[in-house]
Amino acid sequence: MTDNVLVPLDGSPLSRRALRHALEEFPDTSITVLHVVDLFEPGYGASPDFETSYEPMMGSEEWYDRAEEVSEQLRDEARELVHEYDREISTTSEIGDPKRIIVEHADEEAIDHVVLGAHGRTEEARPVFGSVAEIVAWRATVPVTLIR
């Protein structure tokens, strides 16, 4: 039985599709939306209207402010999408390597299923699976659904 579903959200179209899928396929479960701020690409996957041409120095106050801004934007977006389904979710964000953080979060928080986009790219020429999706699918100790 699935009680807790984790949906990593990076702002990409497939991550939003993954959240919709989780809301539709797991109507009676607790859903946690996790945004992982990538240490090297804090704006990765973020909405196209979010400026990513300039990345502040990693570890600076400006870097942390920007990372929090991206995370808050994504959490707000998730709450708006969930409102359409008349559901509640929990949201959280962490800083680190998304591949590692997603798998660790699933283990530490008693997650039963992970639903994530197959990649975080927004451009048309994209791979079938991204490196994060591939590593999570291989290393997670729970079922993983990849959304295309």
Backbone as JSON Lines, residues from 0, in Angstrom:
{"i":0,"aa":"M","n":[0.84,-1.19,0.0],"ca":[0.0,0.0,0.0],"c":[0.88,1.25,0.0]}
{"i":1,"aa":"T","n":[0.48,2.23,-0.73],"ca":[1.24,3.47,-0.85],"c":[0.62,4.53,0.04]}
{"i":2,"aa":"D","n":[1.38,4.97,1.04],"ca":[0.9,6.02,1.94],"c":[1.58,7.36,1.71]}
{"i":3,"aa":"N","n":[2.85,7.32,1.28],"ca":[3.64,8.54,1.12],"c":[4.34,8.57,-0.23]}
{"i":4,"aa":"V","n":[4.03,9.59,-1.02],"ca":[4.63,9.74,-2.35],"c":[5.5,10.99,-2.36]}
{"i":5,"aa":"L","n":[6.67,10.85,-2.95],"ca":[7.59,11.97,-3.11],"c":[7.62,12.39,-4.57]}
{"i":6,"aa":"V","n":[7.45,13.7,-4.81],"ca":[7.52,14.24,-6.16],"c":[8.59,15.34,-6.18]}
{"i":7,"aa":"P","n":[9.77,15.04,-6.72],"ca":[10.78,16.08,-6.89],"c":[10.32,17.07,-7.97]}
{"i":8,"aa":"L","n":[10.41,18.34,-7.67],"ca":[9.94,19.38,-8.59],"c":[11.1,20.32,-8.89]}
{"i":9,"aa":"D","n":[11.45,20.44,-10.18],"ca":[12.52,21.36,-10.57],"c":[12.02,22.5,-11.45]}
{"i":10,"aa":"G","n":[10.72,22.55,-11.69],"ca":[10.15,23.61,-12.51],"c":[10.02,23.25,-13.97]}
{"i":11,"aa":"S","n":[10.55,22.11,-14.36],"ca":[10.45,21.69,-15.76],"c":[9.04,21.2,-16.06]}
{"i":12,"aa":"P","n":[8.65,21.2,-17.33],"ca":[7.31,20.71,-17.68],"c":[7.06,19.27,-17.22]}
{"i":13,"aa":"L","n":[8.07,18.41,-17.31],"ca":[7.86,17.03,-16.9],"c":[7.73,16.9,-15.38]}
{"i":14,"aa":"S","n":[8.37,17.76,-14.62],"ca":[8.2,17.68,-13.17],"c":[6.79,18.13,-12.77]}
{"i":15,"aa":"R","n":[6.24,19.1,-13.49],"ca":[4.85,19.5,-13.23],"c":[3.89,18.38,-13.63]}
{"i":16,"aa":"R","n":[4.2,17.74,-14.74],"ca":[3.39,16.6,-15.18],"c":[3.46,15.46,-14.16]}
{"i":17,"aa":"A","n":[4.63,15.27,-13.56],"ca":[4.79,14.24,-12.53],"c":[3.92,14.54,-11.32]}
{"i":18,"aa":"L","n":[3.84,15.8,-10.93],"ca":[2.98,16.17,-9.8],"c":[1.52,15.91,-10.13]}
{"i":19,"aa":"R","n":[1.09,16.29,-11.33],"ca":[-0.29,16.0,-11.73],"c":[-0.56,14.49,-11.71]}
{"i":20,"aa":"H","n":[0.38,13.72,-12.22],"ca":[0.24,12.26,-12.24],"c":[0.08,11.72,-10.82]}
{"i":21,"aa":"A","n":[0.92,12.18,-9.91],"ca":[0.84,11.72,-8.52],"c":[-0.5,12.08,-7.9]}
{"i":22,"aa":"L","n":[-0.98,13.29,-8.16],"ca":[-2.26,13.71,-7.61],"c":[-3.42,12.86,-8.14]}
{"i":23,"aa":"E","n":[-3.33,12.48,-9.41],"ca":[-4.4,11.69,-10.03],"c":[-4.31,10.21,-9.67]}
{"i":24,"aa":"E","n":[-3.11,9.66,-9.65],"ca":[-2.93,8.22,-9.44],"c":[-2.89,7.81,-7.97]}
{"i":25,"aa":"F","n":[-2.63,8.75,-7.09],"ca":[-2.54,8.45,-5.66],"c":[-3.47,9.39,-4.89]}
{"i":26,"aa":"P","n":[-4.77,9.25,-5.08],"ca":[-5.72,10.21,-4.5],"c":[-5.81,10.17,-2.97]}
{"i":27,"aa":"D","n":[-5.42,9.08,-2.35],"ca":[-5.57,8.96,-0.9],"c":[-4.23,8.91,-0.17]}
{"i":28,"aa":"T","n":[-3.2,9.44,-0.79],"ca":[-1.88,9.39,-0.18],"c":[-1.4,10.77,0.22]}
{"i":29,"aa":"S","n":[-0.42,10.78,1.07],"ca":[0.26,12.0,1.45],"c":[1.33,12.26,0.38]}
{"i":30,"aa":"I","n":[1.34,13.47,-0.15],"ca":[2.31,13.81,-1.2],"c":[3.25,14.91,-0.68]}
{"i":31,"aa":"T","n":[4.53,14.65,-0.85],"ca":[5.56,15.62,-0.5],"c":[6.23,16.08,-1.78]}
{"i":32,"aa":"V","n":[6.27,17.38,-1.99],"ca":[6.98,17.97,-3.12],"c":[8.34,18.43,-2.61]}
{"i":33,"aa":"L","n":[9.38,17.96,-3.27],"ca":[10.75,18.28,-2.87],"c":[11.45,19.03,-3.99]}
{"i":34,"aa":"H","n":[11.97,20.2,-3.65],"ca":[12.82,20.91,-4.6],"c":[14.24,20.86,-4.07]}
{"i":35,"aa":"V","n":[15.14,20.35,-4.89],"ca":[16.55,20.29,-4.51],"c":[17.28,21.37,-5.29]}
{"i":36,"aa":"V","n":[17.88,22.29,-4.56],"ca":[18.69,23.33,-5.2],"c":[20.03,22.71,-5.51]}
{"i":37,"aa":"D","n":[20.31,22.56,-6.8],"ca":[21.58,21.99,-7.24],"c":[22.7,22.97,-6.9]}
{"i":38,"aa":"L","n":[23.72,22.47,-6.25],"ca":[24.84,23.32,-5.85],"c":[25.46,24.08,-7.01]}
{"i":39,"aa":"F","n":[25.48,23.45,-8.18],"ca":[26.18,24.05,-9.31],"c":[25.24,24.72,-10.3]}
{"i":40,"aa":"E","n":[23.95,24.4,-10.25],"ca":[22.98,25.01,-11.14],"c":[21.7,25.31,-10.38]}
{"i":41,"aa":"P","n":[21.71,26.35,-9.5],"ca":[20.54,26.61,-8.66],"c":[19.27,26.95,-9.43]}
{"i":42,"aa":"G","n":[19.38,27.4,-10.66],"ca":[18.19,27.73,-11.44],"c":[17.79,26.64,-12.41]}
{"i":43,"aa":"Y","n":[18.46,25.47,-12.34],"ca":[18.2,24.38,-13.29],"c":[16.73,23.99,-13.28]}
{"i":44,"aa":"G","n":[16.14,23.92,-14.46],"ca":[14.75,23.49,-14.58],"c":[13.75,24.57,-14.23]}
{"i":45,"aa":"A","n":[14.2,25.7,-13.71],"ca":[13.27,26.74,-13.29],"c":[12.48,27.28,-14.47]}
{"i":46,"aa":"S","n":[11.4,27.93,-14.17],"ca":[10.55,28.48,-15.21],"c":[11.35,29.34,-16.17]}
{"i":47,"aa":"P","n":[10.96,29.33,-17.45],"ca":[11.71,30.08,-18.45],"c":[11.8,31.57,-18.17]}
{"i":48,"aa":"D","n":[10.85,32.12,-17.4],"ca":[10.89,33.55,-17.11],"c":[11.84,33.88,-15.96]}
{"i":49,"aa":"F","n":[12.45,32.88,-15.36],"ca":[13.4,33.11,-14.27],"c":[14.79,33.26,-14.86]}
{"i":50,"aa":"E","n":[15.4,34.37,-14.6],"ca":[16.71,34.69,-15.17],"c":[17.78,33.73,-14.66]}
{"i":51,"aa":"T","n":[18.46,33.04,-15.58],"ca":[19.51,32.1,-15.18],"c":[20.84,32.39,-15.86]}
{"i":52,"aa":"S","n":[20.97,33.51,-16.54],"ca":[22.21,33.8,-17.24],"c":[23.32,34.22,-16.28]}
{"i":53,"aa":"Y","n":[22.95,34.67,-15.1],"ca":[23.96,35.06,-14.12],"c":[23.75,34.24,-12.86]}
{"i":54,"aa":"E","n":[24.77,33.51,-12.46],"ca":[24.73,32.74,-11.23],"c":[25.68,33.4,-10.23]}
{"i":55,"aa":"P","n":[25.17,33.82,-9.07],"ca":[26.06,34.42,-8.08],"c":[27.05,33.39,-7.53]}
{"i":56,"aa":"M","n":[28.11,33.87,-6.91],"ca":[29.14,32.99,-6.37],"c":[28.54,32.01,-5.36]}
{"i":57,"aa":"M","n":[28.8,30.73,-5.57],"ca":[28.25,29.7,-4.7],"c":[28.68,29.94,-3.26]}
{"i":58,"aa":"G","n":[27.72,29.85,-2.36],"ca":[27.99,30.04,-0.94],"c":[27.83,31.47,-0.46]}
{"i":59,"aa":"S","n":[27.69,32.4,-1.39],"ca":[27.52,33.8,-0.99],"c":[26.08,34.02,-0.52]}
{"i":60,"aa":"E","n":[25.87,35.1,0.18],"ca":[24.51,35.44,0.64],"c":[23.58,35.61,-0.56]}
{"i":61,"aa":"E","n":[24.09,36.21,-1.63],"ca":[23.3,36.39,-2.84],"c":[22.9,35.03,-3.43]}
{"i":62,"aa":"W","n":[23.8,34.04,-3.38],"ca":[23.52,32.7,-3.89],"c":[22.39,32.06,-3.1]}
{"i":63,"aa":"Y","n":[22.48,32.14,-1.76],"ca":[21.43,31.56,-0.93],"c":[20.09,32.27,-1.12]}
{"i":64,"aa":"D","n":[20.14,33.6,-1.26],"ca":[18.9,34.35,-1.52],"c":[18.26,33.9,-2.83]}
{"i":65,"aa":"R","n":[19.07,33.74,-3.85],"ca":[18.57,33.31,-5.15],"c":[18.0,31.89,-5.08]}
{"i":66,"aa":"A","n":[18.72,31.0,-4.39],"ca":[18.25,29.62,-4.24],"c":[16.91,29.59,-3.53]}
{"i":67,"aa":"E","n":[16.76,30.39,-2.49],"ca":[15.49,30.44,-1.75],"c":[14.38,31.02,-2.62]}
{"i":68,"aa":"E","n":[14.72,32.01,-3.44],"ca":[13.73,32.6,-4.35],"c":[13.21,31.56,-5.35]}
{"i":69,"aa":"V","n":[14.11,30.79,-5.93],"ca":[13.71,29.74,-6.87],"c":[12.86,28.7,-6.16]}
{"i":70,"aa":"S","n":[13.28,28.28,-4.98],"ca":[12.53,27.27,-4.22],"c":[11.13,27.77,-3.87]}
{"i":71,"aa":"E","n":[11.04,28.99,-3.4],"ca":[9.73,29.54,-3.03],"c":[8.82,29.65,-4.25]}
{"i":72,"aa":"Q","n":[9.37,30.06,-5.37],"ca":[8.59,30.14,-6.61],"c":[8.04,28.77,-6.97]}
{"i":73,"aa":"L","n":[8.86,27.73,-6.86],"ca":[8.42,26.39,-7.21],"c":[7.4,25.84,-6.2]}
{"i":74,"aa":"R","n":[7.6,26.13,-4.93],"ca":[6.62,25.68,-3.92],"c":[5.28,26.36,-4.15]}
{"i":75,"aa":"D","n":[5.29,27.66,-4.48],"ca":[4.03,28.36,-4.79],"c":[3.35,27.76,-6.01]}
{"i":76,"aa":"E","n":[4.14,27.46,-7.02],"ca":[3.61,26.85,-8.24],"c":[2.96,25.49,-7.92]}
{"i":77,"aa":"A","n":[3.61,24.72,-7.08],"ca":[3.06,23.41,-6.69],"c":[1.75,23.58,-5.94]}
{"i":78,"aa":"R","n":[1.69,24.53,-5.02],"ca":[0.46,24.76,-4.25],"c":[-0.68,25.19,-5.16]}
{"i":79,"aa":"E","n":[-0.39,26.02,-6.15],"ca":[-1.42,26.44,-7.11],"c":[-1.94,25.25,-7.9]}
{"i":80,"aa":"L","n":[-1.05,24.41,-8.37],"ca":[-1.45,23.24,-9.14],"c":[-2.29,22.29,-8.28]}
{"i":81,"aa":"V","n":[-1.89,22.08,-7.05],"ca":[-2.6,21.18,-6.14],"c":[-3.98,21.72,-5.81]}
{"i":82,"aa":"H","n":[-4.11,23.02,-5.76],"ca":[-5.41,23.64,-5.48],"c":[-6.48,23.18,-6.48]}
{"i":83,"aa":"E","n":[-6.08,22.98,-7.74],"ca":[-7.0,22.49,-8.77],"c":[-7.58,21.12,-8.42]}
{"i":84,"aa":"Y","n":[-6.85,20.35,-7.62],"ca":[-7.26,18.99,-7.26],"c":[-7.92,18.93,-5.88]}
{"i":85,"aa":"D","n":[-8.05,20.08,-5.23],"ca":[-8.62,20.15,-3.89],"c":[-7.89,19.2,-2.95]}
{"i":86,"aa":"R","n":[-6.57,19.28,-2.99],"ca":[-5.72,18.42,-2.16],"c":[-4.75,19.29,-1.38]}
{"i":87,"aa":"E","n":[-4.12,18.67,-0.42],"ca":[-3.06,19.33,0.32],"c":[-1.78,18.53,0.13]}
{"i":88,"aa":"I","n":[-0.67,19.24,0.14],"ca":[0.64,18.6,0.02],"c":[1.56,19.22,1.05]}
{"i":89,"aa":"S","n":[2.67,18.58,1.28],"ca":[3.73,19.22,2.04],"c":[4.84,19.55,1.06]}
{"i":90,"aa":"T","n":[5.55,20.62,1.34],"ca":[6.65,21.02,0.45],"c":[7.91,21.2,1.29]}
{"i":91,"aa":"T","n":[9.02,20.9,0.67],"ca":[10.3,21.08,1.33],"c":[11.36,21.34,0.28]}
{"i":92,"aa":"S","n":[12.46,21.9,0.7],"ca":[13.58,22.09,-0.22],"c":[14.88,21.83,0.52]}
{"i":93,"aa":"E","n":[15.85,21.38,-0.25],"ca":[17.18,21.1,0.3],"c":[18.2,21.57,-0.72]}
{"i":94,"aa":"I","n":[19.42,21.73,-0.26],"ca":[20.52,22.14,-1.13],"c":[21.48,20.98,-1.23]}
{"i":95,"aa":"G","n":[21.87,20.64,-2.46],"ca":[22.83,19.57,-2.65],"c":[22.71,18.94,-4.03]}
{"i":96,"aa":"D","n":[23.22,17.74,-4.14],"ca":[23.17,16.99,-5.39],"c":[21.79,16.34,-5.49]}
{"i":97,"aa":"P","n":[20.97,16.73,-6.47],"ca":[19.61,16.2,-6.55],"c":[19.54,14.67,-6.56]}
{"i":98,"aa":"K","n":[20.45,14.03,-7.26],"ca":[20.43,12.56,-7.34],"c":[20.53,11.95,-5.95]}
{"i":99,"aa":"R","n":[21.44,12.46,-5.17],"ca":[21.68,11.93,-3.83],"c":[20.57,12.33,-2.87]}
{"i":100,"aa":"I","n":[20.17,13.58,-2.9],"ca":[19.18,14.1,-1.95],"c":[17.83,13.4,-2.13]}
{"i":101,"aa":"I","n":[17.39,13.19,-3.37],"ca":[16.09,12.56,-3.61],"c":[16.07,11.14,-3.03]}
{"i":102,"aa":"V","n":[17.11,10.38,-3.3],"ca":[17.18,9.0,-2.79],"c":[17.24,9.0,-1.26]}
{"i":103,"aa":"E","n":[18.07,9.86,-0.68],"ca":[18.18,9.93,0.78],"c":[16.86,10.36,1.41]}
{"i":104,"aa":"H","n":[16.2,11.34,0.82],"ca":[14.93,11.83,1.36],"c":[13.89,10.7,1.35]}
{"i":105,"aa":"A","n":[13.84,9.95,0.28],"ca":[12.9,8.84,0.18],"c":[13.15,7.82,1.29]}
{"i":106,"aa":"D","n":[14.41,7.53,1.57],"ca":[14.75,6.58,2.63],"c":[14.46,7.13,4.02]}
{"i":107,"aa":"E","n":[14.87,8.35,4.28],"ca":[14.76,8.93,5.61],"c":[13.34,9.31,6.0]}
{"i":108,"aa":"E","n":[12.49,9.59,5.04],"ca":[11.14,10.06,5.33],"c":[10.06,9.0,5.1]}
{"i":109,"aa":"A","n":[10.44,7.75,5.01],"ca":[9.49,6.64,4.84],"c":[8.59,6.84,3.62]}
{"i":110,"aa":"I","n":[9.19,7.22,2.52],"ca":[8.46,7.39,1.26],"c":[8.22,6.0,0.67]}
{"i":111,"aa":"D","n":[7.02,5.79,0.12],"ca":[6.66,4.5,-0.47],"c":[6.81,4.48,-1.99]}
{"i":112,"aa":"H","n":[6.83,5.66,-2.62],"ca":[6.87,5.73,-4.08],"c":[7.41,7.1,-4.47]}
{"i":113,"aa":"V","n":[8.23,7.14,-5.51],"ca":[8.75,8.39,-6.05],"c":[8.2,8.56,-7.45]}
{"i":114,"aa":"V","n":[7.69,9.75,-7.75],"ca":[7.2,10.07,-9.09],"c":[7.97,11.3,-9.54]}
{"i":115,"aa":"L","n":[8.74,11.16,-10.64],"ca":[9.5,12.31,-11.11],"c":[9.56,12.35,-12.62]}
{"i":116,"aa":"G","n":[9.8,13.55,-13.13],"ca":[9.96,13.74,-14.56],"c":[11.2,13.02,-15.04]}
{"i":117,"aa":"A","n":[11.13,12.49,-16.26],"ca":[12.23,11.73,-16.82],"c":[13.48,12.58,-17.05]}
{"i":118,"aa":"H","n":[13.32,13.88,-17.15],"ca":[14.45,14.8,-17.25],"c":[13.96,16.2,-16.94]}
{"i":119,"aa":"G","n":[14.89,17.09,-16.64],"ca":[14.54,18.45,-16.29],"c":[14.74,19.46,-17.39]}
{"i":120,"aa":"R","n":[15.04,19.0,-18.57],"ca":[15.28,19.91,-19.69],"c":[13.97,20.47,-20.23]}
{"i":121,"aa":"T","n":[14.03,21.68,-20.74],"ca":[12.84,22.28,-21.32],"c":[12.92,22.39,-22.83]}
{"i":122,"aa":"E","n":[14.12,22.26,-23.39],"ca":[14.26,22.4,-24.84],"c":[13.7,21.18,-25.58]}
{"i":123,"aa":"E","n":[13.46,21.34,-26.85],"ca":[12.87,20.28,-27.66],"c":[13.81,19.09,-27.86]}
{"i":124,"aa":"A","n":[15.08,19.34,-28.1],"ca":[16.04,18.25,-28.29],"c":[16.48,17.78,-26.92]}
{"i":125,"aa":"R","n":[15.88,16.73,-26.43],"ca":[16.16,16.28,-25.07],"c":[16.35,14.77,-25.02]}
{"i":126,"aa":"P","n":[17.08,14.32,-24.03],"ca":[17.3,12.88,-23.9],"c":[16.04,12.19,-23.37]}
{"i":127,"aa":"V","n":[15.98,10.87,-23.53],"ca":[14.85,10.12,-23.0],"c":[14.84,10.21,-21.48]}
{"i":128,"aa":"F","n":[16.0,10.01,-20.86],"ca":[16.11,10.11,-19.41],"c":[17.29,11.0,-19.07]}
{"i":129,"aa":"G","n":[17.13,11.8,-18.04],"ca":[18.23,12.62,-17.56],"c":[19.03,11.86,-16.53]}
{"i":130,"aa":"S","n":[20.16,12.41,-16.15],"ca":[21.04,11.72,-15.2],"c":[20.39,11.59,-13.83]}
{"i":131,"aa":"V","n":[19.65,12.59,-13.39],"ca":[18.99,12.51,-12.08],"c":[17.97,11.39,-12.09]}
{"i":132,"aa":"A","n":[17.11,11.35,-13.1],"ca":[16.09,10.3,-13.18],"c":[16.72,8.92,-13.23]}
{"i":133,"aa":"E","n":[17.77,8.78,-14.02],"ca":[18.41,7.48,-14.14],"c":[18.99,7.0,-12.81]}
{"i":134,"aa":"I","n":[19.7,7.86,-12.11],"ca":[20.31,7.49,-10.84],"c":[19.24,7.21,-9.79]}
{"i":135,"aa":"V","n":[18.21,8.04,-9.72],"ca":[17.13,7.8,-8.74],"c":[16.45,6.47,-9.03]}
{"i":136,"aa":"A","n":[16.18,6.19,-10.3],"ca":[15.53,4.92,-10.65],"c":[16.38,3.72,-10.24]}
{"i":137,"aa":"W","n":[17.69,3.83,-10.37],"ca":[18.57,2.73,-10.02],"c":[18.8,2.6,-8.52]}
{"i":138,"aa":"R","n":[18.87,3.72,-7.81],"ca":[19.29,3.67,-6.41],"c":[18.15,3.7,-5.39]}
{"i":139,"aa":"A","n":[16.99,4.15,-5.78],"ca":[15.88,4.22,-4.82],"c":[15.48,2.82,-4.37]}
{"i":140,"aa":"T","n":[15.13,2.71,-3.11],"ca":[14.72,1.42,-2.56],"c":[13.2,1.23,-2.62]}
{"i":141,"aa":"V","n":[12.52,2.18,-3.25],"ca":[11.07,2.13,-3.42],"c":[10.75,2.21,-4.9]}
{"i":142,"aa":"P","n":[9.52,1.88,-5.31],"ca":[9.16,2.03,-6.72],"c":[9.31,3.48,-7.18]}
{"i":143,"aa":"V","n":[9.72,3.62,-8.43],"ca":[9.9,4.93,-9.05],"c":[9.11,4.95,-10.35]}
{"i":144,"aa":"T","n":[8.3,5.98,-10.52],"ca":[7.59,6.2,-11.77],"c":[8.22,7.39,-12.46]}
{"i":145,"aa":"L","n":[8.71,7.17,-13.7],"ca":[9.3,8.25,-14.49],"c":[8.25,8.73,-15.49]}
{"i":146,"aa":"I","n":[8.03,10.01,-15.51],"ca":[7.01,10.62,-16.36],"c":[7.64,11.25,-17.58]}
{"i":147,"aa":"R","n":[7.12,10.88,-18.77],"ca":[7.58,11.44,-20.04],"c":[6.53,12.34,-20.6]}
